[in-house]
Amino acid sequence: MPLTDVQWVMDHANLFTTQRYLNPVTEDVIAGLLAFHARQRDGDPAAPPATEYRAESLQILFGEDES
């Protein structure tokens, strides 16, 4: 996905604020994946999205748009 698309979905004013998503820390990626798989295994729902993001943008991003 182009970074400009991420910028639009996350409602960032410029690409500089979006660049932090380009270089994740390896340990953070591994911890996030392990937590995701644990939630899937245990049947726990995913954490709710952060309130500062537009809900309709997140729905489109994650394929939950019903239009």
Secondary structure, DSSP 8 states (H G I E B T S, - for coil): --HHHHHHHHT-SSHHHHGGGSS--HHHHHHHHHHHHHHHHHT-------TTS-HHHHHHHTT----
